[in-house]
Amino acid sequence: MPDGAAQPAAQFAAGSSPADLLASLPYGTALGITLNEVAPQLVRGSLDWSPERCTANGVMHGGAVMSLADTVGAICALLNLPAGAGTATVESATNFFRTVRDGTLHAAARPLHVGRSFIVVRTDLADDTGRPVGQTTQTQAVLAPRPVG
């Protein structure tokens, strides 16, 4: 999430509906990401395979895979922020293990570290059979509230 789009944590506390959280990230909505479970210690989301999200030979595009991981991971970080703070991704690394050619890609994000300056989230990606597709580790900066004006 870029600095200008950082959302205050108070706006999205634990217990926020998945629809409200996803609506705060228009790109995720446009891509077709669905949130299935939302809590500070675990956020689950999914993205259906479709031809529009593919590269050659019907393989889901790595950017779509990474977008799911980044979106679900950012929401996990958001739910772990102190009151009034915002967040922005400062680093993200994805390892790809296998391709997705049909079905649904599933993501499960969990915080690895929640500190005053940074939150580190690991997102595991799997196909419909539970086989690992990839893993993303991202670091989110904890941004202090900006003064009004």
N, C-alpha and C positions, 0 to 999 in steps of 0.2 A: 504494500500500500504506500503510495507516495506521500511525502510530508503533508501536502495540501489536502489529502483525503483521509488523514488519520482521524479516527472517530474516538471521542471520549469514552472511556470504559463505563462510566456511569450510565451511558445511554444503552449499553448492552450488557447487562448483568447476567450472571448465571440464572437460568430459567427463562431467558429470552427465547422467543419462538424461533425455530429454524427459518421460517419465512422472513421474519424481521431482520435476522442476521444476514441472510442471503441478499435481501433487498438493499442492504448497505454496500454491497459489492456488485454493481451493475454488470461488470464483465462476466462474473460467474453465472449470473442469471442469463445473460445473452448466450453464453456457451452451452447452457443446459444443465449445469451442475445442480444436484439435489442434495440437501442436507438431511440425514437420516437420524442423527443423534447429536445432541449438543450439550456438553458439560465441560467445565474447566479441565478435567483430567482426561477427557476423551471426546473428540469430535469425529463423527463418521459422515462421509458424503459419497456420492457416486456420480458417474458420468456414463451415459449409454453410448455404445459404439454407434456411429452413423457414418455414411460415406463422406459427409461434409467435414468430418473431423479426421480424415485419413490422408496418408501419403500414398505412394504407389502400392499396388497390390493389396489394397484394403486394410492396411496396417494403421491403427490409430496413431496420429501425429504425436511426436514427443512433446510438442508444445501444448497439446491438449492434455496429455498426461501430467505434465508439469503444472499446468494451470489448475487442474484439480487438486494436486498436492499443495500448491501455494495458497489456494483459496481456503481449503480445509485447515491448513496449518496456520494461516493468518487469523482465522476465527478462533482457533485454539489459543493463540497468543492474546488476542483481544479479550477473551474471557479470563485471562490470568493477569491483566493489567491492574495496577492500583487505581483507585478512584480518580477520575479526571484525566488520566494519562491517555495518550494515543500510541500508535505503533507504526513502524515502517520496516519492511524487509531490508536488511543490509547484506545478507549473504544467503545463498541457496545452492545446494548441491544435490543432484539427482543421479542415482545409479539405476540403469535399466537392466532388467534380468530377462524379460521375454516380451513378445509383442502381444497386442490385443487386436484380434481380427473379427470379433463379434461379441455379443453380450454386453455386459456392464463392467466398468472399471470401478473398484471400490477403494476408498481411502479411509484410513484410521490414523488420526493425529493425536499425539500425546506429548505433553511438555517434558523435556529432559532436564531443563534448568529454568527456574523463574527467579530472576534477580532484579536488583534496582535499576540496572542499566540495560540489560538484555534478557530476552526470553528465547530459549532454544527449543525448537519443536521437531520431533521426528514423525514423518508420515509414511506409513507402510501402505503400499499399493498392491492390490490383488485382483485376479479375475474372478469370474463367477464360481469357479471350482475351488477357490481359496489359494491357488498357486500364486506365489509372489511374482509381481510384474516389475516392481521397482521400490526404491526407498528414497525419500527426500529428507534432508536435514536442513532446516533454515534457522537463521538467527534474525530475531526481530528486535529493533531498538525500542526501548521504552522512552516515549517522548513526553516531556512535561507539558502541561496545558499552556496554550499560547494566550497572551493577554489579548483582551478584546480591543479592537481598534486598529 
